[in-house]
Amino acid sequence: MNADLRHGAREASPMALAWAPIALTLLLIAIFWIWHLNGFALADFSRYDEYYTLERSAAFARFDDWWAVYTSNAPTLKKPPLQYWMGGLLMEWGVAPGVALRIPSMIFALGVLGVTAWIARILAPARPWAMPLAVALMSCSWQFWDYARSAMLDSGAMLFTSLGFAFLLKALDSPRYWYGLAGAVFLAGLQKAPTPLFFMMFAPLILALSHWIAPRWQELRARDIWRTRAFRRALFLAIILGFSWQFLQSFRFTAGTEINGSVENEMFERFTPGASGRGIAEFLWLILDGEGWLRVPALISVCLLPFVTRRPTLIVVPGITLIFVLGMFLASGDVYPRYSLIMVPLLMASLAAVLMLLRPAPWLGLGAAVVLMALAGGPLRPEVFDAPYRSEDRYGVPLEPILERLGAELQEDEMLVFCGFSRTPRVPPGAITHFSSNSRPYAFLREPDLGWALDRVAEDYRGPMRGICHPDGLERLAPHLAGLQAEPVPGADMVFWTAEGYIPDPD
């Protein structure tokens, strides 16, 4: 019998089923979650991508189309619809946008805490106290709560990725859980990207490599998984379900219909290995994201996990973690520290499991955990009571009234133009779409090439325009604007402007 199966059989022991650690886990989840509800609904939209969530969630009702995601008033494949559906429905039911678009993130965060506890139990079934410890460690991650209290997609991506990892660990002992992993791939694909699909692809390869290196230690082989009917069926389902939204959009929007973005650009091309030129400092920033007191011990625990637990199949945990870390470091596209959040629940669960399995007694690990949590700032930080971030902190005045005024003054014969190339803070395209565009196409300049930007919207456009820029940006456009008139935005380092037409460069 496989050593891991013998180990897994002990899950039904009285210690593993003790009610006290389960009750404490649920109590801690409730306390930490309720604590972080403080002030989350009072914050303004401020992050660049939060405005994408706003425009895409509101576009379902604006275009009366719930089967396409719209960006810049056109269908897009840049992101799938799950969280946008949730926020859009809440707004339809009368919930204020600032609340409606953050509720899904907090709901996903609640699920993340539960799944973190579940992973800890899977990793250390004979140490049920690892569950509440994993929840406490996870709650010490301020980055986790920061994005849980935002309108970003990262909490949902974290939940479904972690759920996929939990099903993977269970499937190594019981093949029927491969179907659960396929379900996690489907949900992750509807939220942001079908990341758990890569677990199904890499886990057999990692097991094959470990069996080749140490056949006596690693009894489970890749072919043992591939020969399992449940795995083959679940893999087929995962591929179909994980990309089902993209398939639907491909059938709906044929070659004659323009749709911007693609899963290839957002997922595959971004993480294609290349000469990224990232140094050690940037690498640590991407992986640790200012949480070294938590993540460094957790990464060490991940490496120790198969040996401390005496479960060779858990080599997939450090294997997949290493692949992720290398993928972030070598990615040829733009990657950000928040992407590493999807691995944090697994890291915290691994840390809790290893600490509770320390010899000679679990109390030694518990003491070490208390020290780490104190160094990380603790799970109940007072920052939640600080003044919420608002757009005036970035722009000098609230952004929404500025853009609403621009949209109200926009004439039917005018092209809306925004400067996105000048110094920060830039006005996010999502905010422009929602507050100013009046559901019409507009020109957003990422480079100071006005003619190229206008041609993308309407070829050979030379007519009147209205826009907003930083003063330095408008200065660069001025030679190409006939009849330019400008008015400073009160309280902000921006300028309203109108022009009678476009002056092209002389041939």
The 8 nearest C-alpha neighbors of each residue, nearest first, counted from 0:
[[1, 2, 4, 5, 3, 218, 6, 219],
 [0, 2, 4, 3, 5, 218, 219, 6],
 [1, 3, 5, 4, 6, 0, 310, 311],
 [4, 2, 6, 310, 5, 1, 7, 312],
 [5, 3, 7, 1, 6, 2, 172, 8],
 [6, 4, 2, 8, 3, 7, 1, 0],
 [5, 7, 3, 4, 8, 9, 2, 310],
 [8, 6, 4, 9, 5, 10, 3, 172],
 [7, 9, 5, 10, 6, 4, 11, 12],
 [8, 10, 7, 11, 12, 6, 125, 5],
 [11, 9, 124, 8, 12, 7, 15, 125],
 [10, 12, 9, 15, 13, 16, 8, 14],
 [11, 13, 15, 14, 9, 10, 16, 125],
 [14, 12, 16, 15, 17, 11, 10, 125],
 [13, 15, 17, 12, 16, 125, 127, 126],
 [16, 14, 125, 12, 127, 13, 17, 124],
 [15, 17, 13, 14, 18, 12, 11, 127],
 [18, 16, 14, 19, 15, 13, 20, 21],
 [17, 19, 21, 20, 22, 16, 23, 15],
 [18, 20, 22, 21, 17, 23, 24, 128],
 [21, 19, 23, 128, 22, 18, 24, 127],
 [22, 20, 24, 18, 19, 23, 25, 17],
 [21, 23, 19, 25, 24, 20, 18, 26],
 [22, 24, 26, 20, 21, 25, 27, 19],
 [25, 23, 131, 21, 27, 22, 26, 20],
 [24, 26, 28, 22, 23, 27, 29, 21],
 [27, 25, 23, 29, 24, 28, 22, 30],
 [28, 26, 30, 24, 29, 25, 31, 23],
 [27, 29, 25, 31, 26, 30, 32, 24],
 [28, 30, 26, 32, 27, 31, 33, 25],
 [31, 29, 27, 33, 32, 28, 34, 26],
 [32, 30, 34, 28, 33, 29, 27, 35],
 [31, 33, 29, 35, 34, 30, 28, 36],
 [32, 34, 36, 30, 35, 31, 29, 37],
 [35, 33, 31, 32, 36, 37, 30, 379],
 [34, 36, 37, 32, 33, 383, 31, 144],
 [35, 37, 33, 34, 39, 38, 32, 148],
 [38, 36, 35, 39, 34, 383, 384, 33],
 [37, 39, 41, 40, 36, 384, 383, 387],
 [38, 40, 148, 41, 36, 37, 42, 387],
 [41, 39, 98, 38, 42, 97, 101, 36],
 [42, 40, 38, 39, 387, 43, 97, 98],
 [43, 41, 387, 388, 40, 389, 39, 44],
 [42, 44, 389, 45, 390, 388, 41, 97],
 [45, 43, 49, 46, 390, 389, 42, 50],
 [44, 46, 390, 389, 43, 47, 49, 388],
 [47, 45, 49, 48, 44, 50, 151, 149],
 [46, 48, 427, 49, 50, 45, 51, 429],
 [49, 47, 51, 50, 46, 52, 151, 429],
 [50, 48, 52, 46, 150, 51, 47, 151],
 [49, 51, 429, 53, 52, 430, 48, 47],
 [52, 50, 429, 48, 54, 49, 53, 55],
 [51, 53, 49, 50, 55, 54, 56, 83],
 [52, 54, 50, 56, 51, 55, 57, 49],
 [53, 55, 433, 51, 57, 429, 56, 52],
 [56, 54, 58, 52, 69, 57, 53, 51],
 [57, 55, 83, 87, 53, 58, 54, 86],
 [56, 58, 54, 55, 59, 87, 60, 53],
 [59, 57, 61, 55, 60, 56, 62, 54],
 [60, 58, 65, 64, 63, 57, 61, 62],
 [59, 61, 63, 58, 62, 57, 64, 65],
 [60, 62, 58, 59, 63, 57, 64, 438],
 [61, 63, 64, 60, 59, 58, 65, 438],
 [64, 62, 60, 59, 61, 65, 58, 66],
 [63, 65, 59, 62, 66, 67, 60, 58],
 [64, 66, 59, 67, 63, 60, 68, 84],
 [67, 65, 64, 68, 59, 80, 248, 247],
 [68, 66, 65, 74, 69, 64, 248, 75],
 [67, 69, 74, 75, 55, 80, 70, 66],
 [70, 68, 74, 73, 55, 75, 72, 58],
 [69, 71, 72, 73, 75, 55, 74, 68],
 [70, 72, 432, 73, 69, 440, 429, 428],
 [73, 71, 70, 69, 438, 440, 439, 432],
 [72, 74, 69, 70, 71, 75, 258, 259],
 [75, 73, 69, 258, 68, 67, 70, 259],
 [76, 74, 259, 258, 77, 69, 260, 68],
 [75, 77, 260, 261, 78, 259, 262, 79],
 [76, 78, 260, 75, 261, 265, 262, 79],
 [77, 79, 76, 191, 80, 75, 68, 190],
 [80, 78, 189, 190, 191, 81, 244, 76],
 [79, 81, 83, 84, 82, 189, 68, 190],
 [82, 80, 190, 84, 189, 83, 79, 85],
 [83, 81, 85, 84, 80, 190, 86, 103],
 [84, 82, 56, 80, 86, 85, 81, 87],
 [83, 85, 87, 81, 82, 86, 80, 88],
 [86, 84, 82, 88, 83, 87, 89, 81],
 [87, 85, 100, 89, 83, 99, 88, 84],
 [88, 86, 56, 84, 90, 89, 85, 57],
 [87, 89, 91, 85, 90, 86, 84, 92],
 [90, 88, 92, 86, 91, 99, 87, 94],
 [89, 91, 94, 93, 87, 92, 88, 99],
 [92, 90, 88, 89, 93, 87, 94, 60],
 [91, 93, 89, 90, 94, 88, 87, 95],
 [92, 94, 90, 91, 95, 89, 96, 99],
 [93, 95, 90, 89, 99, 92, 96, 98],
 [94, 96, 98, 97, 99, 90, 93, 89],
 [97, 95, 99, 98, 100, 90, 94, 53],
 [98, 96, 95, 99, 100, 40, 101, 43],
 [97, 99, 40, 101, 96, 95, 100, 102],
 [100, 98, 96, 86, 89, 102, 94, 101],
 [99, 101, 86, 150, 98, 102, 96, 97],
 [102, 100, 150, 98, 104, 149, 103, 99],
 [101, 103, 105, 104, 99, 100, 98, 106],
 [104, 102, 106, 105, 101, 107, 100, 82],
 [105, 103, 147, 107, 101, 106, 102, 154],
 [104, 106, 108, 147, 102, 107, 103, 148],
 [107, 105, 103, 109, 108, 104, 102, 110],
 [106, 108, 110, 104, 155, 105, 109, 154],
 [109, 107, 105, 111, 110, 106, 154, 147],
 [110, 108, 106, 107, 112, 111, 105, 113],
 [109, 111, 107, 113, 108, 112, 114, 158],
 [112, 110, 158, 108, 114, 113, 109, 115],
 [111, 113, 115, 109, 110, 114, 134, 116],
 [114, 112, 110, 116, 111, 115, 117, 109],
 [113, 115, 117, 111, 116, 112, 118, 110],
 [116, 114, 112, 118, 344, 117, 113, 348],
 [115, 117, 130, 119, 113, 114, 118, 133],
 [116, 118, 114, 120, 119, 115, 121, 113],
 [117, 119, 121, 115, 120, 116, 165, 348],
 [120, 118, 348, 116, 122, 117, 130, 121],
 [119, 121, 124, 117, 123, 118, 122, 130],
 [122, 120, 118, 119, 124, 123, 117, 168],
 [121, 123, 119, 120, 118, 124, 352, 349],
 [122, 124, 120, 126, 352, 125, 121, 119],
 [125, 123, 120, 10, 126, 121, 15, 127],
 [124, 126, 15, 123, 127, 14, 10, 9],
 [127, 125, 123, 128, 124, 129, 355, 15],
 [128, 126, 129, 15, 130, 120, 20, 125],
 [127, 129, 130, 20, 126, 131, 132, 355],
 [128, 130, 132, 127, 351, 352, 126, 131],
 [131, 129, 116, 133, 128, 132, 119, 127],
 [132, 130, 24, 134, 133, 129, 128, 135],
 [133, 131, 129, 135, 130, 134, 351, 136],
 [132, 134, 348, 351, 136, 130, 131, 135],
 [135, 133, 131, 137, 132, 136, 112, 116],
 [134, 136, 132, 138, 133, 137, 131, 378],
 [137, 135, 133, 139, 138, 134, 347, 132],
 [138, 136, 134, 139, 135, 140, 347, 133],
 [137, 139, 378, 135, 140, 136, 134, 31],
 [138, 140, 378, 377, 136, 137, 141, 372],
 [141, 139, 143, 138, 142, 137, 144, 290],
 [140, 142, 144, 143, 145, 139, 138, 290],
 [141, 143, 145, 140, 144, 146, 340, 337],
 [144, 142, 140, 141, 145, 146, 147, 340],
 [145, 143, 147, 141, 146, 142, 148, 140],
 [144, 146, 142, 148, 147, 143, 141, 149],
 [145, 147, 149, 148, 144, 143, 142, 151],
 [146, 148, 144, 104, 105, 145, 149, 154],
 [149, 147, 146, 145, 39, 144, 101, 105],
 [150, 148, 146, 151, 101, 147, 145, 104],
 [149, 151, 101, 100, 49, 104, 52, 152],
 [150, 152, 149, 49, 153, 146, 48, 52],
 [153, 151, 155, 154, 156, 150, 191, 82],
 [152, 154, 156, 155, 151, 157, 146, 337],
 [155, 153, 157, 156, 104, 147, 107, 108],
 [154, 156, 158, 107, 157, 153, 152, 159],
 [155, 157, 153, 154, 158, 159, 160, 191],
 [158, 156, 341, 154, 160, 155, 159, 153],
 [159, 157, 111, 155, 161, 156, 160, 162],
 [158, 160, 162, 187, 161, 156, 183, 157],
 [159, 161, 163, 157, 162, 158, 195, 156],
 [162, 160, 164, 163, 158, 159, 157, 165],
 [163, 161, 159, 165, 164, 160, 158, 183],
 [164, 162, 180, 160, 183, 166, 161, 195],
 [163, 165, 167, 161, 162, 166, 168, 160],
 [166, 164, 162, 168, 167, 163, 118, 161],
 [165, 167, 169, 180, 163, 164, 168, 176],
 [168, 166, 164, 170, 165, 169, 163, 180],
 [169, 167, 165, 166, 170, 171, 164, 121],
 [168, 170, 166, 167, 171, 172, 173, 176],
 [171, 169, 176, 173, 174, 167, 172, 177],
 [170, 172, 169, 168, 173, 167, 174, 312],
 [171, 173, 170, 169, 4, 174, 3, 7],
 [172, 174, 170, 175, 171, 169, 176, 177],
 [175, 173, 170, 176, 177, 229, 172, 171],
 [174, 176, 177, 173, 178, 229, 170, 179],
 [177, 175, 170, 179, 178, 174, 166, 169],
 [178, 176, 180, 179, 175, 170, 174, 230],
 [179, 177, 181, 233, 176, 180, 175, 182],
 [180, 178, 176, 182, 177, 181, 166, 183],
 [179, 181, 183, 177, 163, 166, 182, 178],
 [182, 180, 237, 178, 184, 179, 183, 233],
 [181, 183, 179, 185, 180, 184, 178, 186],
 [184, 182, 180, 163, 186, 185, 181, 159],
 [183, 185, 193, 181, 187, 195, 241, 182],
 [184, 186, 241, 240, 182, 188, 183, 187],
 [187, 185, 189, 183, 188, 184, 190, 182],
 [186, 188, 193, 190, 184, 159, 189, 185],
 [187, 189, 193, 192, 241, 185, 186, 190],
 [188, 190, 186, 79, 81, 187, 80, 191],
 [189, 191, 187, 81, 188, 79, 82, 186],
 [190, 192, 188, 79, 187, 78, 189, 156],
 [191, 193, 188, 194, 187, 190, 189, 266],
 [194, 192, 188, 187, 184, 241, 195, 196],
 [193, 195, 196, 192, 197, 160, 187, 184],
 [196, 194, 198, 197, 184, 163, 160, 193],
 [197, 195, 194, 198, 199, 184, 193, 237],
 [196, 198, 200, 195, 199, 194, 201, 193],
 [199, 197, 195, 201, 196, 200, 202, 319],
 [200, 198, 197, 196, 202, 201, 195, 234],
 [199, 201, 197, 198, 202, 203, 196, 204],
 [200, 202, 204, 198, 203, 199, 197, 205],
 [201, 203, 205, 204, 198, 199, 315, 200],
 [204, 202, 221, 206, 205, 201, 207, 200],
 [203, 205, 207, 201, 202, 206, 208, 221],
 [206, 204, 208, 202, 207, 203, 315, 201],
 [205, 207, 203, 209, 208, 204, 221, 220],
 [208, 206, 221, 204, 210, 205, 220, 209],
 [207, 209, 211, 205, 210, 206, 204, 212],
 [208, 210, 212, 206, 211, 207, 213, 205],
 [211, 209, 214, 217, 207, 213, 208, 212],
 [210, 212, 208, 209, 213, 214, 207, 217],
 [211, 213, 209, 210, 208, 214, 217, 207],
 [212, 214, 210, 216, 215, 211, 209, 217],
 [215, 213, 210, 217, 216, 211, 218, 212],
 [216, 214, 213, 217, 218, 210, 212, 211],
 [215, 217, 213, 214, 218, 311, 210, 209],
 [218, 216, 210, 214, 311, 219, 215, 213],
 [219, 217, 216, 214, 220, 215, 210, 1],
 [218, 220, 217, 223, 221, 206, 312, 210],
 [221, 219, 223, 222, 207, 206, 210, 218],
 [220, 222, 203, 207, 223, 224, 206, 225],
 [221, 223, 225, 224, 220, 226, 203, 207],
 [224, 222, 220, 221, 226, 225, 219, 227],
 [223, 225, 222, 227, 221, 226, 230, 203],
 [224, 226, 222, 227, 223, 221, 230, 231],
 [227, 225, 224, 223, 222, 228, 231, 230],
 [226, 228, 224, 230, 225, 229, 231, 223],
 [227, 229, 231, 230, 232, 226, 225, 233],
 [228, 230, 232, 227, 231, 233, 174, 175],
 [231, 229, 233, 227, 228, 232, 177, 234],
 [232, 230, 234, 228, 233, 229, 235, 225],
 [231, 233, 235, 229, 234, 230, 228, 236],
 [232, 234, 236, 230, 178, 235, 231, 181],
 [235, 233, 237, 231, 236, 232, 230, 238],
 [234, 236, 232, 238, 233, 237, 231, 239],
 [237, 235, 233, 239, 234, 238, 240, 232],
 [236, 238, 181, 234, 240, 241, 235, 239],
 [239, 237, 241, 235, 236, 240, 234, 242],
 [240, 238, 236, 237, 241, 242, 243, 235],
 [239, 241, 243, 185, 237, 242, 238, 236],
 [242, 240, 185, 188, 238, 193, 184, 237],
 [241, 243, 245, 240, 244, 239, 246, 238],
 [242, 244, 240, 246, 245, 241, 239, 247],
 [245, 243, 247, 246, 242, 248, 79, 189],
 [244, 246, 248, 242, 247, 243, 249, 76],
 [247, 245, 243, 249, 244, 248, 242, 250],
 [248, 246, 244, 250, 245, 249, 243, 251],
 [247, 249, 251, 245, 250, 246, 252, 244],
 [250, 248, 246, 252, 247, 251, 245, 253],
 [251, 249, 247, 248, 252, 253, 246, 245],
 [250, 252, 248, 249, 253, 247, 246, 256],
 [253, 251, 249, 256, 248, 250, 254, 258],
 [252, 254, 255, 256, 251, 250, 249, 257],
 [253, 255, 256, 252, 257, 249, 258, 250],
 [254, 256, 253, 257, 252, 258, 251, 249],
 [257, 255, 252, 253, 254, 258, 251, 74],
 [256, 258, 255, 259, 254, 252, 74, 253],
 [259, 257, 74, 75, 256, 260, 73, 76],
 [260, 258, 75, 76, 257, 74, 261, 77],
 [259, 261, 77, 76, 75, 258, 264, 262],
 [262, 260, 76, 263, 264, 77, 265, 259],
 [261, 263, 265, 264, 266, 77, 76, 260],
 [262, 264, 267, 261, 266, 265, 268, 269],
 [265, 263, 268, 261, 262, 266, 267, 269],
 [264, 266, 262, 263, 269, 77, 261, 267],
 [267, 265, 263, 262, 269, 264, 268, 270],
 [266, 268, 263, 270, 269, 271, 264, 265],
 [269, 267, 264, 271, 270, 263, 266, 265],
 [268, 270, 332, 267, 266, 271, 265, 331],
 [271, 269, 330, 267, 268, 331, 272, 332],
 [270, 272, 268, 330, 331, 269, 267, 273],
 [273, 271, 330, 329, 331, 270, 326, 274],
 [272, 274, 331, 275, 329, 330, 271, 332],
 [273, 275, 276, 331, 329, 272, 330, 277],
 [276, 274, 331, 277, 273, 329, 330, 328],
 [275, 277, 274, 278, 329, 273, 331, 328],
 [278, 276, 275, 281, 282, 279, 328, 329],
 [277, 279, 281, 280, 282, 276, 283, 328],
 [278, 280, 282, 281, 283, 277, 284, 328],
 [281, 279, 283, 282, 278, 284, 277, 285],
 [282, 280, 284, 278, 283, 279, 277, 285],
 [281, 283, 279, 285, 284, 280, 328, 278],
 [284, 282, 286, 280, 285, 281, 287, 279],
 [283, 285, 288, 281, 282, 287, 286, 280],
 [286, 284, 336, 282, 283, 288, 287, 281],
 [287, 285, 283, 284, 288, 339, 282, 336],
 [286, 288, 290, 291, 283, 284, 289, 285],
 [289, 287, 284, 290, 336, 285, 286, 283],
 [288, 290, 287, 291, 284, 292, 283, 142],
 [291, 289, 287, 288, 292, 293, 294, 375],
 [290, 292, 294, 293, 295, 287, 289, 288],
 [293, 291, 290, 375, 294, 295, 371, 374],
 [294, 292, 291, 290, 295, 296, 297, 375],
 [293, 295, 297, 291, 296, 298, 290, 292],
 [294, 296, 298, 291, 297, 293, 292, 299],
 [297, 295, 299, 298, 294, 293, 300, 292],
 [296, 298, 350, 294, 300, 346, 295, 299],
 [299, 297, 301, 295, 300, 296, 294, 302],
 [298, 300, 296, 302, 297, 301, 295, 303],
 [301, 299, 297, 303, 350, 302, 298, 304],
 [300, 302, 298, 304, 317, 299, 303, 349],
 [301, 303, 299, 317, 300, 304, 298, 305],
 [304, 302, 300, 301, 306, 305, 307, 299],
 [303, 305, 301, 307, 306, 302, 300, 308],
 [306, 304, 313, 310, 311, 308, 314, 309],
 [307, 305, 309, 308, 304, 303, 310, 311],
 [306, 308, 304, 309, 305, 303, 353, 356],
 [307, 309, 310, 306, 305, 304, 123, 356],
 [310, 308, 306, 307, 305, 311, 304, 3],
 [309, 311, 305, 308, 3, 312, 313, 306],
 [312, 310, 305, 313, 217, 314, 309, 216],
 [311, 313, 314, 310, 315, 3, 217, 219],
 [314, 312, 305, 315, 311, 316, 310, 304],
 [313, 315, 312, 316, 305, 317, 311, 318],
 [314, 316, 318, 313, 202, 317, 319, 205],
 [317, 315, 314, 318, 319, 313, 320, 301],
 [318, 316, 320, 302, 301, 319, 315, 314],
 [319, 317, 315, 321, 316, 320, 314, 205],
 [318, 320, 322, 321, 316, 317, 315, 323],
 [321, 319, 317, 323, 318, 322, 316, 324],
 [320, 322, 324, 318, 319, 323, 317, 325],
 [321, 323, 319, 325, 320, 324, 326, 318],
 [322, 324, 326, 320, 321, 325, 319, 327],
 [325, 323, 321, 327, 326, 322, 320, 328],
 [324, 326, 328, 322, 327, 323, 329, 321],
 [327, 325, 323, 329, 324, 328, 330, 322],
 [328, 326, 324, 330, 325, 329, 323, 334],
 [327, 329, 325, 326, 330, 282, 324, 277],
 [328, 330, 272, 326, 327, 273, 275, 325],
 [331, 329, 270, 272, 327, 271, 332, 326],
 [330, 332, 273, 275, 272, 271, 270, 269],
 [333, 331, 269, 330, 270, 334, 268, 271],
 [332, 334, 269, 335, 331, 330, 270, 275],
 [335, 333, 332, 327, 336, 338, 330, 269],
 [334, 336, 337, 338, 285, 333, 339, 327],
 [337, 335, 285, 338, 339, 288, 286, 284],
 [336, 338, 339, 340, 335, 153, 288, 285],
 [337, 339, 336, 340, 335, 341, 334, 153],
 [338, 340, 337, 341, 336, 342, 286, 285],
 [339, 341, 343, 342, 338, 337, 157, 143],
 [340, 342, 157, 339, 343, 160, 338, 156],
 [343, 341, 340, 345, 344, 339, 346, 157],
 [342, 344, 346, 340, 345, 341, 347, 339],
 [345, 343, 347, 115, 346, 342, 348, 137],
 [346, 344, 348, 343, 342, 347, 349, 161],
 [347, 345, 343, 349, 297, 344, 348, 350],
 [346, 348, 350, 344, 349, 345, 133, 137],
 [347, 349, 119, 133, 351, 345, 350, 346],
 [350, 348, 352, 346, 347, 351, 301, 345],
 [349, 351, 297, 347, 300, 353, 348, 352],
 [350, 352, 133, 348, 354, 129, 349, 353],
 [353, 351, 349, 355, 123, 129, 350, 354],
 [354, 352, 356, 350, 355, 351, 300, 349],
 [355, 353, 364, 351, 357, 356, 352, 350],
 [354, 356, 361, 352, 364, 353, 357, 129],
 [357, 355, 353, 354, 361, 352, 358, 307],
 [358, 356, 354, 355, 361, 364, 360, 353],
 [359, 357, 360, 356, 361, 363, 364, 355],
 [358, 360, 357, 361, 363, 362, 356, 364],
 [359, 361, 358, 362, 363, 357, 356, 364],
 [362, 360, 355, 364, 363, 357, 356, 365],
 [363, 361, 365, 364, 360, 366, 355, 357],
 [362, 364, 366, 361, 365, 360, 367, 357],
 [365, 363, 354, 367, 361, 355, 362, 366],
 [364, 366, 362, 368, 367, 363, 361, 369],
 [365, 367, 369, 363, 368, 364, 362, 370],
 [368, 366, 364, 370, 365, 369, 371, 363],
 [367, 369, 365, 371, 366, 370, 372, 364],
 [370, 368, 372, 366, 367, 371, 373, 365],
 [369, 371, 373, 367, 368, 372, 374, 366],
 [372, 370, 368, 374, 373, 369, 375, 292],
 [371, 373, 375, 377, 369, 374, 370, 368],
 [374, 372, 377, 370, 376, 375, 371, 369],
 [373, 375, 371, 372, 376, 370, 292, 377],
 [376, 374, 372, 373, 292, 377, 371, 139],
 [377, 375, 373, 374, 372, 139, 380, 378],
 [376, 378, 372, 139, 373, 379, 375, 380],
 [377, 379, 139, 138, 380, 135, 376, 31],
 [380, 378, 377, 381, 31, 34, 139, 138],
 [379, 381, 382, 378, 377, 383, 376, 141],
 [380, 382, 383, 384, 379, 385, 34, 35],
 [383, 381, 385, 384, 380, 386, 379, 141],
 [382, 384, 381, 385, 37, 35, 380, 38],
 [385, 383, 382, 381, 386, 37, 38, 387],
 [386, 384, 382, 383, 387, 381, 38, 388],
 [385, 387, 388, 384, 38, 42, 383, 382],
 [388, 386, 42, 385, 389, 41, 38, 39],
 [387, 389, 42, 43, 386, 45, 392, 390],
 [390, 388, 43, 391, 392, 42, 45, 387],
 [389, 391, 45, 392, 397, 393, 398, 43],
 [392, 390, 396, 397, 395, 394, 393, 389],
 [391, 393, 390, 389, 395, 394, 388, 396],
 [394, 392, 391, 390, 395, 424, 389, 45],
 [393, 395, 391, 396, 491, 392, 390, 424],
 [394, 396, 391, 491, 392, 393, 490, 397],
 [395, 397, 391, 394, 490, 491, 398, 390],
 [398, 396, 391, 390, 399, 400, 394, 395],
 [397, 399, 401, 400, 390, 396, 402, 391],
 [398, 400, 402, 401, 397, 403, 434, 430],
 [401, 399, 403, 402, 398, 404, 397, 405],
 [402, 400, 404, 398, 399, 403, 405, 397],
 [401, 403, 405, 435, 399, 404, 400, 434],
 [404, 402, 400, 406, 434, 405, 401, 435],
 [405, 403, 407, 401, 402, 406, 400, 408],
 [404, 406, 402, 408, 403, 407, 435, 409],
 [405, 407, 435, 403, 409, 404, 408, 436],
 [406, 408, 404, 405, 409, 403, 435, 410],
 [409, 407, 405, 406, 404, 410, 403, 465],
 [408, 410, 406, 407, 405, 413, 411, 465],
 [411, 409, 413, 412, 408, 407, 414, 465],
 [410, 412, 413, 409, 414, 408, 439, 437],
 [411, 413, 410, 414, 463, 462, 464, 409],
 [414, 412, 464, 463, 410, 411, 465, 415],
 [415, 413, 464, 465, 441, 416, 463, 412],
 [414, 416, 441, 465, 466, 464, 442, 413],
 [417, 415, 466, 442, 443, 441, 465, 414],
 [418, 416, 443, 466, 467, 444, 419, 468],
 [419, 417, 444, 468, 420, 443, 472, 421],
 [418, 420, 445, 444, 425, 421, 417, 443],
 [421, 419, 445, 446, 418, 444, 447, 422],
 [422, 420, 472, 419, 423, 418, 469, 471],
 [423, 421, 424, 420, 425, 469, 472, 471],
 [424, 422, 425, 421, 426, 420, 419, 469],
 [423, 425, 422, 426, 393, 394, 421, 427],
 [424, 426, 423, 419, 427, 422, 421, 420],
 [425, 427, 428, 424, 419, 430, 431, 417],
 [428, 426, 429, 430, 47, 425, 431, 50],
 [429, 427, 431, 430, 432, 426, 71, 443],
 [430, 428, 51, 50, 432, 54, 427, 431],
 [431, 429, 433, 50, 428, 427, 432, 434],
 [432, 430, 428, 435, 429, 434, 433, 436],
 [431, 433, 436, 429, 430, 71, 434, 435],
 [432, 434, 54, 430, 431, 435, 429, 436],
 [433, 435, 403, 431, 402, 430, 432, 436],
 [436, 434, 406, 431, 402, 403, 437, 405],
 [435, 437, 432, 438, 439, 406, 431, 434],
 [436, 438, 439, 435, 406, 434, 432, 433],
 [439, 437, 436, 72, 440, 432, 433, 61],
 [438, 440, 436, 437, 441, 72, 432, 71],
 [441, 439, 72, 456, 71, 438, 436, 442],
 [440, 442, 415, 416, 414, 439, 443, 456],
 [441, 443, 416, 452, 453, 415, 444, 417],
 [442, 444, 417, 416, 418, 419, 445, 441],
 [443, 445, 418, 419, 446, 452, 417, 447],
 [446, 444, 420, 419, 443, 447, 418, 448],
 [445, 447, 420, 444, 448, 419, 449, 418],
 [448, 446, 449, 444, 420, 445, 476, 475],
 [449, 447, 446, 451, 450, 452, 444, 476],
 [448, 450, 452, 451, 447, 453, 444, 476],
 [449, 451, 453, 452, 448, 454, 503, 501],
 [450, 452, 454, 453, 449, 448, 455, 444],
 [453, 451, 449, 455, 454, 450, 442, 444],
 [452, 454, 450, 456, 455, 451, 442, 457],
 [455, 453, 458, 457, 451, 456, 452, 459],
 [454, 456, 452, 453, 457, 451, 458, 442],
 [455, 457, 454, 453, 442, 440, 441, 458],
 [458, 456, 454, 460, 455, 453, 459, 452],
 [457, 459, 454, 460, 455, 456, 453, 451],
 [460, 458, 454, 461, 457, 453, 450, 455],
 [461, 459, 458, 457, 462, 453, 454, 501],
 [462, 460, 501, 500, 459, 463, 502, 453],
 [461, 463, 500, 460, 499, 501, 464, 413],
 [464, 462, 499, 500, 413, 498, 414, 412],
 [465, 463, 414, 413, 498, 497, 415, 499],
 [464, 466, 497, 415, 496, 416, 414, 413],
 [467, 465, 416, 496, 417, 415, 495, 497],
 [466, 468, 495, 417, 494, 496, 493, 418],
 [469, 467, 418, 494, 493, 473, 472, 470],
 [468, 470, 493, 472, 471, 494, 492, 473],
 [471, 469, 473, 472, 493, 494, 468, 474],
 [472, 470, 474, 473, 469, 475, 421, 468],
 [473, 471, 469, 475, 421, 474, 470, 468],
 [472, 474, 476, 470, 475, 471, 468, 477],
 [473, 475, 471, 477, 472, 476, 470, 478],
 [474, 476, 472, 473, 477, 471, 447, 478],
 [477, 475, 473, 474, 479, 478, 472, 480],
 [476, 478, 480, 474, 479, 475, 473, 483],
 [479, 477, 480, 476, 475, 502, 481, 474],
 [478, 480, 502, 477, 501, 476, 503, 481],
 [481, 479, 501, 477, 478, 483, 498, 502],
 [480, 482, 500, 499, 483, 498, 501, 502],
 [481, 483, 499, 498, 480, 484, 500, 497],
 [482, 484, 498, 481, 480, 497, 485, 499],
 [483, 485, 497, 496, 498, 482, 486, 495],
 [486, 484, 496, 495, 494, 497, 483, 487],
 [485, 487, 495, 494, 496, 488, 484, 493],
 [488, 486, 494, 495, 489, 493, 485, 492],
 [487, 489, 494, 493, 491, 490, 495, 486],
 [490, 488, 491, 487, 396, 492, 493, 494],
 [489, 491, 396, 395, 488, 492, 394, 487],
 [492, 490, 395, 493, 488, 489, 394, 396],
 [491, 493, 469, 488, 490, 494, 470, 394],
 [494, 492, 469, 491, 488, 468, 470, 487],
 [493, 495, 487, 488, 468, 467, 486, 469],
 [496, 494, 467, 486, 485, 466, 487, 488],
 [495, 497, 485, 466, 484, 465, 467, 486],
 [496, 498, 465, 484, 464, 483, 466, 485],
 [499, 497, 483, 482, 464, 500, 463, 481],
 [498, 500, 463, 482, 481, 462, 464, 483],
 [499, 501, 462, 463, 481, 461, 498, 480],
 [500, 502, 461, 480, 479, 481, 503, 462],
 [503, 501, 479, 480, 481, 504, 500, 478],
 [504, 502, 479, 501, 505, 450, 461, 506],
 [503, 505, 506, 502, 479, 450, 478, 501],
 [506, 504, 503, 502, 479, 478, 450, 501],
 [505, 504, 503, 502, 450, 479, 501, 459]]
